[in-house]
Amino acid sequence: MEDLSKQSYWDERFITEDSFEWFGDCSRLYPVLDLYFKSSPSSTLLHLGCGSSSLAEEMCNRHYCHLVFNVDYSFDIRAMPLCSNYFDTIIEKGTLDVFFVGHEHHLWNPSDELKEKIDLILTQISQCLQSNHGRFISISFQQPHFRRPFLAKQKYQWSIEVHSVTDGNESVEYFVYVMTKGEQLNEEDRLLEEGKSTKWYWINKIESTTSMMSHFMMENDEQYLSNIDLNE
């Protein structure tokens, strides 16, 4: 597998790549994004790891946001030189997944190095979010029973919701994690942070005419990145 954490990989890829959408067409996200932006658009949105994606453009076209900042590899999300309490929305699509490459077989017992790296990133994101209902939206192949323990920390000062999205044939499932600043973790997430939770997955189910059906997740499926075709 290519090392997606290396800048050289992306530099070479973007020589010939004009446009590519991780997780497929952005329209699959509309039913979830409508819930948060249709009636209350973002005023200042930061798109982390934009790559060649058209996500931000499409969000503007659908009037989800007014002002967008697109940043990519040269912008170190572990040490973001931005104002605290500034953005009302921060979104990423597959960017955090890159940091888990090489750790797929150890997610039940992640290394201290991985936990510290993700904690540093999430701390920076939390600091840049507006304290009154700023939202961090993370779109990922990683199942909630692996990703949610990284997100469920009271110090980030946010609540967590998870939505399941599939491709048109329901052959690929990915997840939209929505963290809202200024809201408390629910009881299960507080227990999760304390190491006392026995609940392995949480999905906010949405009935939709556009294939927004939640699916049962196999708890032993650790190959969430196998859905990514690096040769595209």
VENURCOR-V256456 format. One record per run of one state. SS is the DSSP state (h for helix, s for strand, l for the rest). FROM is the first residue (numbers start at 1). TO is the last residue. Records with the same first field share a line. If there is no record, write none. Layout:
SS->FROM-TO  FROM-TO
//
This chain:
l->1-6  17-25  38-41  49-54  62-64  72-86  88-88  94-94  99-103  110-111  130-134  141-143  152-153  157-157  167-172  182-186  194-223  228-232
h->7-16  26-37  55-61  95-98  104-109  112-128  144-151  154-156  187-193  224-227
s->42-48  65-71  87-87  89-93  129-129  135-140  158-166  173-181
//
